[in-house]
Amino acid sequence: MQDSIVRIEHLSHRYSNTWAIRDINMEIASSGIVGLLGSNGAGKSTTMNILCGALNQTEGDVFVGGINMRRQPEEAKKNIGFLPQNPPLYMDLTVDEYLHYCAGLRLIPKQTMKGAIQEAKERCGVAHYSNRLIRNLSGGYRQRVGIAQAIVHKPRLVVLDEPTNGLDPNQILEVRALIKDIATERAVIFSSHILSEVQVLCKEIVMIESGRIVFSDTIDAFNNYVEPHSMLLHMENPPAAAALEKIAGVTRVEFLTERQARIYFSGDQEITESVIATSVQQGWRLRELSLDKTALDEIFKQLSSKQSN
């Protein structure tokens, strides 16, 4: 991959006698959003902690901006902004006080600190709450402040761990828009166990299961990993379910409305042609036919099962 910000080579880590991750290899481009998927205990958090310099790996190397994290951790960390699942917010500080504190931790020079903080606040939509105590902010605005501390030093990579967890639907939409905006200028790693969140935000997906990468590709490839196994039909003159069930390959029929039915089928690639031909012969007046994309949850189960076999 050209112009990558992160390169991970043969990364492994062991807790006592148990390997948490084993032989992780990946590259991440310098802009865009990459989804890091994994169930609890899959090794996702271990990978992020090593990537962000919070944990030293047992084996392998991590390069951020071409800098080896283990050999030059301070230099590598200058390229990284991190928002943990539970943002490290100080509730008794105002937004300004907290961001000044974070900017100091990031070694931002005093002469540029005020401008950097103002830019981060405006980018995250919290500038009008500068003097408000963080404890008095809503969950969505607390998350925005957390993201502001992650970008205040203008890192080339931002790592977000479950950033929409616990937010209401409107807050989720706002944070999604913010993340997309941030990703126009830098790389974002969006870690989650909620597949639908990754589906709407990410173009690339890396899935870790049982400590190993089981999938690394585009969201489209991920969606199409398993062949569709159901289709939706809209007919002006629909038959009884029994007639649809007689079509070769059809395993089950479910009418959703009087004229709309979902049919489930086996892996026969000619099922679409069979349905259309039968409809013409029987006068069902088929108006619409659409294949259902396999649910991401089903793909997750299949990939996990594949890894464990």
Secondary structure, 3 states (H helix, E strand, C coil): CCCEEEEEEEEEEEECCEEEEEEEEEEEECCEEEEEECCCCCCHHHHHHHHCCCCCCCEEEEEECCEECCCCHHHHHCCEEEECCCCCCCCCCEHHHHHHHHHHHCCCCHHHHHHHHHHHHHHHCCHHHCCCEHHHCCHHHHHHHHHHHHHCCCCCEEEEECCCCCCCHHHHHHHHHHHHHHCCCCEEEEEECCHHHHHHHCCEEEEEECCEEEEEEEHHHHHCCCCCCEEEEEECCCCCHHHHHCCCCEEEEEECCCCEEEEEECCCCCHHHHHHHHHHHHCCCEEEEEECCCCHHHHHHHHHHHHHC
